[in-house]
C-alpha cells in the first residue's frame, strides 16, 4: 500500500502548526512596532508644531501657555510647556512634552530661546 501513515501526517501537522504560530507572532510583533512608530511620529510632529507656535509668542503669552491638548484632530495627545534657565546664561530652555495613549507615553523636545534684557 502506498500513502502516509498516521504518524507521518501528525508530525507534518505539528511542524506546520509551529511554523504558522511563529509567522503569526512575528506579524503581530511587527504590527505593534509599526503602530508605535506611527504614534511617535505623530507626537514628534505635534511637538515641533507646538514648539514653533510657542516660539512666536511674546514673553507674557509664552509664560501663560503652560499646557493643553491637540483636540479635535488628535484628542489622545496633550502637551505641556516648561521654560527653564539654560547652562548658557543668554539663553533659556523651552521644553515641550507631548503625552499620549493609555500608557501615557511621552516625547520631549527642547529649544533654546534668547533671553530678553
C-alpha positions as CSV (number, residue, x, y, z in Angstrom):
1,X,0.0,0.0,0.0
2,X,1.1,3.5,-0.8
3,X,0.4,6.6,1.3
4,X,1.2,8.2,4.5
5,X,1.0,6.7,8.0
6,X,-1.0,8.5,10.7
7,X,2.3,9.2,12.5
8,X,3.8,11.0,9.4
9,X,0.6,13.1,9.0
10,X,0.7,14.1,12.7
11,X,4.4,15.1,12.5
12,X,3.8,17.1,9.4
13,X,0.8,18.9,11.0
14,X,2.9,19.6,14.2
15,X,5.6,21.2,12.1
16,X,3.1,23.3,10.1
17,X,1.4,24.4,13.3
18,X,4.8,25.6,14.7
19,X,5.6,27.5,11.5
20,X,2.1,29.1,11.4
21,X,2.4,30.2,15.1
22,X,5.8,31.7,14.5
23,X,4.7,33.6,11.5
24,X,1.6,34.9,13.3
25,X,3.5,36.1,16.3
26,X,6.1,37.7,14.1
27,X,3.4,39.6,12.2
28,X,1.8,40.8,15.4
29,X,5.1,42.0,16.8
30,X,5.9,44.0,13.6
31,X,2.4,45.4,13.5
32,X,2.8,46.7,17.1
33,X,6.2,48.2,16.1
34,X,4.5,50.0,13.2
35,X,1.8,51.3,15.4
36,X,4.3,52.6,18.0
37,X,6.4,54.2,15.3
38,X,3.3,55.9,13.9
39,X,2.3,57.2,17.3
40,X,5.8,58.6,17.9
41,X,5.9,60.2,14.5
42,X,2.6,62.0,15.2
43,X,3.9,63.0,18.7
44,X,7.1,64.4,17.2
45,X,5.3,66.4,14.5
46,X,2.8,67.8,17.0
47,X,5.6,68.7,19.4
48,X,7.5,70.5,16.6
49,X,4.4,72.4,15.6
50,X,3.7,73.4,19.2
51,X,7.3,74.5,19.7
52,X,7.2,76.7,16.6
53,X,3.8,78.1,17.7
54,X,5.2,79.0,21.2
55,X,8.3,80.5,19.7
56,X,6.2,83.1,18.0
57,X,4.5,84.3,21.2
58,X,5.7,87.3,23.2
59,X,7.1,86.9,26.7
60,X,3.8,87.3,28.6
61,X,1.9,85.0,26.3
62,X,4.7,82.4,26.5
63,X,4.6,82.5,30.3
64,X,0.8,81.8,30.2
65,X,1.0,78.9,27.7
66,X,1.7,76.0,30.0
67,X,-0.4,73.0,28.8
68,X,-3.2,71.9,26.5
69,X,-4.5,69.3,24.1
70,X,-4.5,68.8,20.4
71,X,-8.3,68.4,20.2
72,X,-10.3,67.9,17.9
73,X,-7.7,66.5,15.5
74,X,-5.6,64.5,18.0
75,X,-7.7,64.1,21.1
76,X,-5.4,61.4,22.7
77,X,-2.4,63.8,22.6
78,X,-1.7,66.5,25.1
79,X,1.2,68.9,25.6
80,X,3.0,70.7,28.4
81,X,5.5,73.6,28.0
82,X,8.2,74.5,30.5
83,X,10.7,77.3,30.5
84,X,13.9,76.8,32.5
85,X,17.3,78.6,32.6
86,X,19.9,77.0,30.3
87,X,23.5,76.4,31.1
88,X,24.4,79.3,28.8
89,X,23.3,82.5,30.6
90,X,22.0,84.4,27.5
91,X,19.5,81.6,26.6
92,X,16.5,80.0,28.3
93,X,15.3,76.5,27.5
94,X,11.8,75.9,26.2
95,X,10.7,72.3,26.6
96,X,7.6,70.9,25.0
97,X,6.5,67.5,26.2
98,X,3.7,65.6,24.3
99,X,1.9,62.8,26.2
100,X,-0.4,60.2,24.6
101,X,-2.0,56.8,24.9
102,X,-3.3,54.7,27.7
103,X,0.2,54.1,28.9
104,X,0.8,57.8,29.0
105,X,3.9,57.7,26.8
106,X,5.9,60.9,26.4
107,X,8.2,62.7,24.0
108,X,10.0,65.9,24.8
109,X,11.7,68.5,22.6
110,X,13.9,71.3,23.8
111,X,14.6,74.6,22.1
112,X,16.8,77.5,23.2
113,X,15.4,81.0,23.2
114,X,17.5,84.1,23.5
115,X,16.8,85.9,26.8
116,X,15.3,89.4,26.6
117,X,17.2,92.0,28.5
